[in-house]
Amino acid sequence: MDKQTLRERVWDALEERGIARFPFPPHDRIPNFEGASEAAQRLTETAVWEEAETVKANPDSPQLPVRRAALRAGKTVYMAVPRLRDERCFYELDPAELDDIEAAPAISNVADHARQVGPEAVGSVDLVVSGSVAVTEDGARIGKGEGYSDLEYAILRELGLVDETTPVVTTVHELQVVGGPDGVVDTAVPVDDHDVPMDWVVTPERTVETETPHATPTGVDWNALSADRIEDIPVLAVRQPD
């Protein structure tokens, strides 16, 4: 089954079973789900969370409880600027400098609260949080299809700000776990060279350490990017190899 078919199956199931939460519809996005706060709470009980001081997190609605929990715990949070449209492509949220921790990490508010920085200013990242449309118990992930999450990771990896030991986690509903006990799909997930595997999959009901067999990208796969896409993403355009 190809990635887009898997996405459609998951999106449809979340909507038809009443699991999807605002924003609607769940299609063509990282879908919000019933139990997102419970999944976030379960993540905060892991050792990788406790040990992290700096978190790079996706900006989507289902991970808003994760971003809030990180700030409440005193962790610095980095969120990507939508579509990496600026060379200073990350928002930095330092809880010590925020007046409203609850509002600041919402995508609709972050620009008003954060400092916008380039990747070099991020420093070392201790934990990466990714949104997913579907994921397997061995860490294969499917996003919404635009590839920005993988690109953000690749940029940080190329600069040495994450490495193969940096844990990568996702929070999802059980319906999104391909091959899981409640998943809507039981099939292999295609994995491309630029796909970032998950080390941990956290649902409202359980925490899965994937022990993923999939390799972590070591940097930007320039050969997989068109000239137009590189030109449209300033942080890539200025770093493109000769």
N, C-alpha and C positions, 0 to 999 in steps of 0.2 A: 504494500500500500504506500503510495507516495505521500510526501509531507502535507500537501494541500488537502488531500482527502482525509488524512488524519485530523487536521485542524477542523475541517467542516464537521466531522463526526463529533468531536469534542464540543465545539461551539453549540451545535444543535442539541446535544444531550444536556448541556448546562441550562439552555433556555427551556427545553421541553419539560425538564424535571423540576423546574423552579429553583434551581441552585444558583443561577446567575444573579448578581446584584449590580446596582448602578455602577457605572454607566451602561445603558442598554443601546442596542443589542450587544451581546457578548462577542459577536462576530467581528473579525478584522481588527482585533485588539488582544492584549493580554487580558483575559477575562477575569473580572472580579467575581468572587464566589462566597456563598454562605460558609461561615467558619473561618474567614481570613484572619480575624483577630485571634481565634483559638490556635491556628497554625503559627501565627507570629509568637504567641506566648510559648508554645512548645519549642520553637526555635531558641527563645531566650534561655531555655533550660539546658542547652547543649554546651559542651566545653569549648567548641570553636567560637561560640558567641561570647562566652565569658572572657576568653583570651584576647578578643579583638578590641582595639582602641579606635581603629579607623575602618569604616565600612563604605564600600562603593555599592550603591543600591540603584536598581532600576526605578523609574519615576511612576510606574503604573499603580492604579488604584488598589489591587489586591495586596501590594506590598507597603501601602501607606502605614498600616499598623506596625510593620517591621521598622520603618524609618522613624516613626514616633518612639517606639521602644528603644531604639538605639540612642536617640537624643536624650530621652529620659535617663538612660544609663550613663550619660556623659560621653558617649562616643561621637566622634566627628563623622559626619555623613557627606558623601559626595554623590551627586546625581548628575547625569548627563544633560546637557542642553538639548532640547528636542531636535532630532535629526542631525545632531552634531553640527549645527549650522554656523557656529562661531569658532574661531581658532581657540579662544578661551572657552573650551567646550564642557567644562564642569561647573556645577554650582557647589560651593562649599558651605556646609551648615555646621557651625561650631556652636554647641549648646551653651557655652559660656557667654556667647555674644547675642543670644536670641531672647527676645522679649516674649515670644509666643511659640513654645515648642510644639504645641498641637497643630497650629496653622502652618508653620514654616515649611514642613516637608510635603505639603500637598502640591501637586504639579501646578495648580492654578495660583498658588501663592509664593512659590519658592523664589521667583525672580525678585520679589519685594523684600525678601529676608536674607538671601544668601549673598556671598561674595562670589563673583564669577572669575574662574581661574583657568589657566592652561594646564595640561597634564603634568608638566614639570613641577608645578606648585602643589600637586596632590601628595607627593611623598609616598612612602610605602603604604600599601593597602593590606589590612589584616584579614578581611573577609569580603567576599563578593556575593551580593544577593541578586539573583536574576528572576525575572518573571518568565512564566512558561505558559504555552497553550497545552502542551502535552509533554510528559517525561516518563522515562522507564525506571524501573527499580535498579538498573545498572547505570543510570546516569545520562543516558541519551536524551537530549532535550530538543523540543521543537518550539520555536518562538512564533511570532505572528507573520514572519516571512520577509521582513525588511532587512534583517541582518545587523541592525545597529548594536544590539547587545554584544554580539560576537566581536564587532569592530571596536567597541569601547574596551573590551578586554584585551584585544590584540594590541591596541595602542599602548595600554598600560604595560603589557608584557614586553613590548619592544623597547620601552623605556626602563625596564627593570623594576617597575613599581609593583608588579605581581610576578610570581613564578609558579613552578609546578607544585609547590607546597602550599600555596595560598588556597584555602578552602573556598569552594563555590557552592552556594546553596540556593534552593528554590522552595517557595511555599505554594502549594496547590491543593485543590480538592481531590479526594480519592477518585472521582470520575476521570480526572486528568491523568492518572497514572496508567499508562499503557501496559497491559498485562497484569495489573494489580487486581486484588480481589474484587474491587468495585468499579474498575475501569470499564469504559464503554468500548474499548478496542483491545484486542489481544493479537498483536502482530509485532514483527520486528520494526524498528524505527531506523530509517536511513540516516547515516552519520557521514557528514562531509568533513574534509580536512580542517576547515575553518570553524567548525562547530565546537563550542566550549562545553565539555561534559560537566555534570553536576556531581559533587562529592556527597551532598546530602539532599534528600528529598523529604520535606516536612509537610504533613497534612494535618487537619484538625485531630486526627485519630492516632497518628503514629509518626515516628522519626526513622528514616531509612538511611543508614550509611551505605552508599552504593558500592564502594570499592570498585569504582568504574574501571573497566578495561580500556576505555577510549582515551586516546592521547590528547593532551592539552596543546592547543596551538602555541607556537613559540614566538609569534609576532604577527604582523600584518601579512596576509597572503596577497601580495601586490598583483600577482598574475590572475587572481580571481576578480579583480576590480577593473571596471571599464575606465577609460580616460575621463569620460563625463562624470562618473561617480566620484572619482578622485578630485576633480575640479570643483564639484559641488560641496565637498567636505573640506573646509579650510585646513583643519588640523592634519589631514592627509596630504593635501596639496603642498604644504610647506616641508613635508618630510619625505616626499616621494624620492626614491633613489634615482640616480642618474641612469 
